[in-house]
Amino acid sequence: MRRIASASAAVFLLVLARAPAVDAQAPDPARARYTLRAAIAPDGRNIEGTIAIDLENPTREPLDHVRLWLYPNRFGAPPAGLNEINFYWVYPLHFDAGGIEIRRVECDGRRLAVAPSDRPRGLDVEARVPLFPVLAPGARTTLTVAFRTTVPERYGLFGRVGETIVLGGPFFPTLQTLGPGGWQTADPPGPADWDVRIESPGRDLWMNGEPGGQRVLSAEGLTIVAARHWHVERRRHRGVDLVYATAQPFDERIARSAGDLM
């Protein structure tokens, strides 16, 4: 068993549990397949890329639309309950909005329209893509989505502070869960097959607990951290291997204060 912890500066401590991931398995028709190509801007503010989503219609009815989850739009407004004290636990200086823009969606060479969600969410965290022609039961198709994501300056599992970038949630459009009964929007995404290449000149990337920005894997999602340089410290505690990847030299006091080193 291995646990991954990543910390940056003393004022920015982050603990990441590695998302369950294994090397690529034999294709499973029940799993979505993602091919992600993205580049992080030199200042870390924006990420541009494309994601090809290969999906099957598991229902007994023709599928006339696809629902996309736009996770970065959750950060388009300040969290509720912030005040003059705890505001700076989230934002270093001031509120900085994050978000994602869908620039283009194509299917079999045809450009598709993007419609807002038909369900109230408070923030625009979902989009609908009408399919034409519709997707027959058991058939597969591939959507290619071009996107541009704005990474907010904030602490936590999605943001950037200084030279460190943390992407603990999908910074790209992903499918809502699709099952035999149709779209299961209340369910978390299931395992998927990933072919990923992320470029970030001048930074070292870790993906799902492993160094490097290029992987082929099966996982429920991706966790990305990037910094100019990572200091790696390995410890073993009660039979558990701990790997600390820190943007600054490892400080055992910080690890102890976070409860990661006993």
Beta strands, then each sheet from edge to edge (+ up, - down):
strand 1: 2-7
strand 2: 13-14
strand 3: 21-23
strand 4: 32-40
strand 5: 46-56
strand 6: 63-69
strand 7: 99-107
strand 8: 110-111
strand 9: 115-116
strand 10: 126-135
strand 11: 140-150
strand 12: 158-161
strand 13: 164-167
strand 14: 174-175
strand 15: 178-179
strand 16: 182-183
strand 17: 192-199
strand 18: 204-207
strand 19: 210-211
strand 20: 214-219
strand 21: 224-227
strand 22: 231-237
strand 23: 240-246
sheet 1: 2+ 1- 23- 22+
sheet 2: 3+ 20- 17+ 4+ 5- 11+ 7- 8+
sheet 3: 9+ 10- 6+ 14-
sheet 4: 12+ 13- 21+ 18- 19+
sheet 5: 15+ 16-
end
